[in-house]
Amino acid sequence: MRFGMSEILIIVGIIVLLFGAKKIPELMRGMGRGVKEFKDAVSKDYSSEDVDPTENKSDRPAPKQ
């Protein structure tokens, strides 16, 4: 399904009406940060660490010295 220019303008108009012009940059900024954090997490190399990346560090007891 391909969208033409008129369909895109209608969708943008509806979004502006729903959220308001001031709120849209805030939403886009938040989405950009989320995508960036996701990409950083996906590209991080966990092979050099002996920790399971899915394990929550706060649940682990502190190492004894």
Buried (B, 14 or more C-beta within 10 A) or exposed (E): EEEEEEEEEEEEEEBEEEEEEEEBEEEEEEEEEEEEEEEEEEEEEEEEEEEEEEEEEEEEEEEEE
